[in-house]
Amino acid sequence: MTLEYVDVETAKAAKGTRLVVNALVPSPWSEAMKGLFVLAKLPALVVRRSMDATAVDAWTGVDNVPAVLHYREPIRTNWAAIVALVDRLAPGRLLPTDIAARAAVMGTLDLIAGEGGIGWNARLAMIDAGLAGTGAGFPPPIAKFLGRRYGYSPEAIAEARPRIEAQFAFLANRLTGDYFGGSEPNALDVYCATFLTPVAAPLTEAECPGILPPLRQAFASAHAAFGGLISPALIAHRERMFGAHLARPIVL
């Protein structure tokens, strides 16, 4: 395993690559970042950002995850910048070297991890369920906080279902073999597998131990909203990735 979990003081004193990840839920943005480093076999120290994030946020200067600190370079918090860094550190392992193929992968990644992408739409479903007052979704205080970050509105959630349905269909059509990357997985395989986690199936204790029940319940609401839209081929692809390339159970 190339990832070593440490406390914030250890990470601050280190000079190499340090990752900050969500310690409360398997946020797909955090899990995808970890998956990139695992697949590329790159070493990194990992700091968990939990409920009391004062020390972590004071160190990084941001109040969100994931984040990558690589030596003295500026902190990276955006999925595209993180993918580009890993590609620079491990050339050819996670992105195609052909410029057109690389552009196609990055564009497809945006449909998964970008604003309005699969992860974004799943998050809107969790927020919507929490604000409905039925006991599902994120607890209302968290739902209200995240709703401001994700532009939640009745209109936004109405648009989310047809958009995520089209995104799942696009991915299913693009998957023509075992992996998007051909004979071996690439960044797109990592992001597809990890971003399906909130929606593919109820998140069991065996799949991801230690989540607080209200947050496990939030992930269940994303599955209830959109799980039926995922093709069997994408479900099988996710199982293939977690069976051979990504950590299972998911470690927060």
C-alpha positions in Angstrom: 0.0 0.0 0.0 1.4 3.4 -1.0 -0.7 5.4 1.4 0.3 6.0 5.0 -2.3 7.6 7.4 -0.7 10.2 9.7 -1.8 13.0 12.0 -1.7 16.6 10.9 1.5 17.5 12.7 3.4 14.6 11.0 2.1 15.8 7.7 3.1 19.4 8.3 6.6 18.3 9.1 6.9 16.2 6.0 8.2 17.4 2.6 6.7 15.0 0.1 3.2 14.4 -1.1 0.4 14.8 1.4 -3.3 14.1 0.9 -6.2 15.4 2.9 -9.4 13.3 2.7 -12.8 13.1 4.2 -12.9 11.0 7.3 -16.6 10.9 7.8 -18.0 9.5 4.5 -16.5 7.9 1.4 -16.8 11.1 -0.5 -16.1 10.1 -4.1 -13.8 13.1 -4.7 -11.6 11.9 -1.8 -11.8 8.3 -2.7 -11.0 8.9 -6.4 -7.9 10.9 -5.4 -6.7 8.0 -3.1 -7.5 5.6 -5.9 -5.3 7.5 -8.3 -2.3 7.3 -6.0 -2.9 3.6 -5.3 -3.2 2.8 -9.0 -0.1 4.8 -9.9 1.8 3.3 -7.0 2.8 6.7 -5.7 3.6 7.1 -2.0 1.8 9.7 0.0 0.9 10.6 3.5 -2.8 10.9 4.2 -4.5 13.2 6.8 -8.1 12.6 7.7 -10.4 15.7 7.9 -13.0 14.9 10.5 -15.7 16.8 12.4 -13.2 18.9 14.3 -11.2 20.2 11.3 -9.6 23.3 13.0 -6.0 22.1 12.8 -6.3 20.6 9.3 -8.0 23.8 7.9 -5.4 26.0 9.6 -2.7 24.1 7.9 -4.1 23.8 4.4 -5.9 27.2 4.3 -9.0 25.6 2.8 -12.2 24.2 4.4 -12.8 21.4 1.9 -11.5 18.1 0.8 -9.8 16.5 -1.1 -6.6 18.5 -1.1 -3.0 17.6 -2.2 0.1 19.3 -0.9 3.1 18.3 -3.0 6.4 19.7 -1.7 6.3 23.5 -1.9 3.9 23.6 -4.9 0.5 25.4 -4.4 -2.2 23.3 -2.8 -4.5 21.5 -5.2 -8.2 21.0 -4.4 -9.8 20.6 -7.9 -10.1 17.1 -9.4 -8.6 18.2 -12.7 -5.5 19.7 -11.0 -5.1 16.5 -8.9 -5.4 14.2 -12.0 -2.8 16.3 -13.8 -0.4 16.2 -10.9 -0.6 12.4 -10.6 -0.1 12.1 -14.4 3.0 14.2 -14.1 4.3 12.1 -11.3 3.5 8.8 -13.0 3.5 9.6 -16.8 1.4 7.3 -18.9 -0.1 5.3 -16.1 -3.4 7.1 -15.7 -3.9 9.4 -18.7 -3.2 8.6 -22.4 -0.2 10.2 -23.9 -2.0 10.8 -27.2 -3.4 14.4 -27.0 -6.8 13.6 -28.5 -7.3 10.6 -26.2 -6.2 12.6 -23.2 -8.7 15.3 -24.0 -11.4 12.7 -24.3 -10.6 11.2 -20.9 -10.5 14.6 -19.2 -13.8 15.6 -20.8 -15.4 12.4 -19.6 -14.0 12.9 -16.1 -15.7 16.3 -16.0 -19.0 14.5 -16.5 -18.3 12.4 -13.5 -16.5 14.8 -11.1 -17.2 18.3 -12.4 -19.9 20.7 -11.5 -23.2 19.2 -12.7 -21.5 15.8 -12.9 -22.5 12.4 -11.5 -21.1 13.2 -8.0 -22.7 16.6 -8.0 -26.1 15.2 -8.9 -25.9 12.4 -6.3 -25.0 15.1 -3.7 -28.1 17.1 -4.7 -30.2 14.0 -4.1 -28.8 13.6 -0.6 -29.4 17.2 0.1 -33.0 17.1 -1.2 -33.8 14.1 0.9 -32.4 15.8 4.0 -34.4 19.0 3.5 -37.6 17.0 2.9 -37.9 16.3 6.6 -38.6 12.6 6.2 -35.5 11.4 8.1 -33.7 10.4 4.9 -30.7 12.2 3.3 -28.2 14.3 5.1 -29.2 15.6 8.6 -31.0 19.0 8.0 -28.1 21.2 9.3 -25.6 19.5 6.9 -28.2 19.5 4.1 -28.6 23.3 4.4 -24.9 23.9 4.5 -24.2 21.7 1.5 -27.2 23.1 -0.3 -25.6 26.5 -0.5 -22.4 24.9 -1.9 -24.1 22.8 -4.5 -26.7 25.4 -5.7 -29.6 23.4 -4.4 -33.1 24.5 -5.5 -36.3 22.6 -6.6 -35.2 23.4 -10.2 -31.7 22.0 -9.6 -33.0 18.7 -8.3 -35.6 18.4 -11.1 -32.8 18.8 -13.6 -30.5 16.3 -11.8 -32.3 13.1 -12.8 -32.3 13.4 -16.6 -28.8 14.8 -16.5 -27.4 11.9 -14.4 -29.4 9.4 -16.5 -27.7 10.7 -19.6 -24.3 10.7 -17.9 -24.7 7.0 -16.9 -25.8 6.1 -20.5 -22.7 7.9 -21.9 -20.4 6.0 -19.7 -22.0 2.7 -20.4 -21.7 3.3 -24.1 -18.1 4.2 -23.8 -17.2 1.1 -21.8 -16.5 -1.5 -24.5 -14.2 -3.9 -22.6 -13.1 -4.6 -19.1 -11.7 -1.1 -18.6 -12.1 2.3 -20.1 -8.3 2.4 -20.3 -8.2 -0.7 -22.5 -6.3 -3.8 -21.1 -5.4 -1.8 -17.9 -7.4 0.7 -15.9 -6.7 4.4 -16.1 -8.0 7.5 -14.3 -11.4 7.2 -15.8 -11.8 3.7 -14.4 -10.9 5.0 -10.9 -13.4 7.9 -11.1 -16.2 5.8 -12.5 -15.9 3.2 -9.8 -15.5 5.5 -6.9 -18.3 7.9 -8.0 -20.7 5.1 -8.3 -20.2 4.3 -4.6 -23.0 6.6 -3.3 -25.5 5.4 -5.9 -24.7 1.8 -6.9 -26.0 0.0 -3.8 -26.7 0.7 -0.2 -23.4 1.3 1.6 -23.1 -1.6 4.1 -20.9 -1.8 7.1 -18.9 -4.5 5.4 -18.3 -2.2 2.3 -17.3 0.8 4.4 -17.0 0.4 8.2 -17.4 3.1 10.7 -19.7 5.6 9.0 -22.1 7.3 11.4 -25.6 6.0 10.8 -27.1 9.4 9.8 -24.4 9.7 7.1 -24.8 6.1 5.9 -28.5 7.0 5.6 -27.6 10.0 3.4 -25.8 7.7 0.9 -28.8 5.4 0.9 -30.9 8.3 -0.4 -28.7 8.7 -3.4 -29.0 5.1 -4.2 -32.8 5.3 -3.8 -33.0 8.3 -6.2 -30.6 7.2 -9.0 -29.5 3.6 -8.4 -32.0 2.1 -10.9 -30.4 4.2 -13.7 -27.0 2.4 -13.6 -26.4 -0.3 -16.3 -25.3 -3.8 -15.3 -22.1 -3.2 -17.2 -21.1 -0.2 -15.0 -22.0 -2.2 -11.9 -19.8 -5.1 -13.1 -17.0 -2.6 -13.9 -17.2 -1.2 -10.4 -16.9 -4.7 -8.9 -13.9 -5.4 -11.1 -12.1 -2.2 -10.0 -12.8 -2.8 -6.3 -12.0 -6.5 -6.6 -8.6 -6.0 -8.2 -7.4 -2.4 -8.0 -9.1 -0.4 -5.2 -9.2 -1.0 -1.5 -12.1 -3.0 -0.2 -13.4 -2.4 2.4 -13.3 1.3 1.9 -11.1 2.8 4.6 -12.0 6.3 5.8 
